[in-house]
Amino acid sequence: ITAIGSSDSHLQVMENPDRISKAVLQRGLDAQTAFEIVSIDIADIDVGENIGARLQADQAEADMRVARAKAEERRALATAREQEMKAQVARNRAQVVLAEAEVPLAIANAFCEGNLAVQ
């Protein structure tokens, strides 16, 4: 099994199944036992789920969810900022209207005080 796990691809092991035998014999799995491994017969190789690929896919999915959450947070902040700016524009327009309303009164006061003359 470590021969499969240490290979770059399961295809390498399927192309050369004696890698498993060599790995078992090199590790000395029969050391300190009453038995000696003479040969290993590989009758069948079943390719199961690639755990590493699944973990990478799960991590990518988690990263995608985090990125989407951050993007949604930025969108919500931008929307809130837009509403704040619209409110500020409305306040500024109201101040302009109030200032424009004071202009005729200021002109009348200037006439009364003699600071403004018509020629």
RAMO-V522595 format. One record per backbone hydrogen bond with DSSP energy under -1.0 kcal/mol. CO is the residue of the C=O (numbers start at 0). NH is the residue of the N-H. E is the energy in kcal/mol with one decimal. If there is no record, write none. Layout:
co = (CO,CO)
nh = (NH,NH)
e = (E,E)
//
This chain:
co = (0,1,9,10,11,15,16,17,18,19,20,21,22,23,27,29,48,49,50,51,52,53,54,55,56,57,58,59,60,61,62,63,64,65,66,67,68,69,70,71,72,73,74,75,76,77,78,79,80,81,82,83,84,85,86,87,88,89,90,91,92,93,94,95,96,101,102,103,104,105,106,107,108,109,109)
nh = (4,5,13,14,15,18,19,21,22,23,24,25,26,28,30,32,50,53,54,55,56,57,58,59,60,61,62,63,64,65,66,67,68,69,70,71,72,73,74,75,76,77,78,79,80,81,82,83,84,85,86,87,88,89,90,91,92,93,94,95,96,97,98,99,100,105,106,107,108,109,110,111,112,114,115)
e = (-2.6,-2.4,-2.2,-2.3,-1.4,-1.8,-1.6,-2.7,-2.4,-2.2,-2.5,-2.6,-1.6,-1.2,-1.9,-1.1,-1.2,-2.3,-2.8,-2.3,-2.5,-2.7,-2.5,-2.6,-2.4,-2.4,-2.8,-2.3,-2.3,-2.3,-2.6,-2.6,-2.4,-2.5,-2.4,-2.6,-2.2,-2.5,-2.4,-2.6,-2.4,-2.4,-2.4,-2.4,-2.6,-2.4,-2.2,-2.3,-2.4,-2.2,-2.2,-2.2,-2.3,-2.1,-2.3,-2.5,-2.5,-2.1,-2.1,-2.1,-2.4,-2.3,-2.4,-2.8,-1.8,-2.1,-2.4,-2.3,-2.3,-2.1,-2.1,-2.4,-2.2,-2.1,-1.2)
//
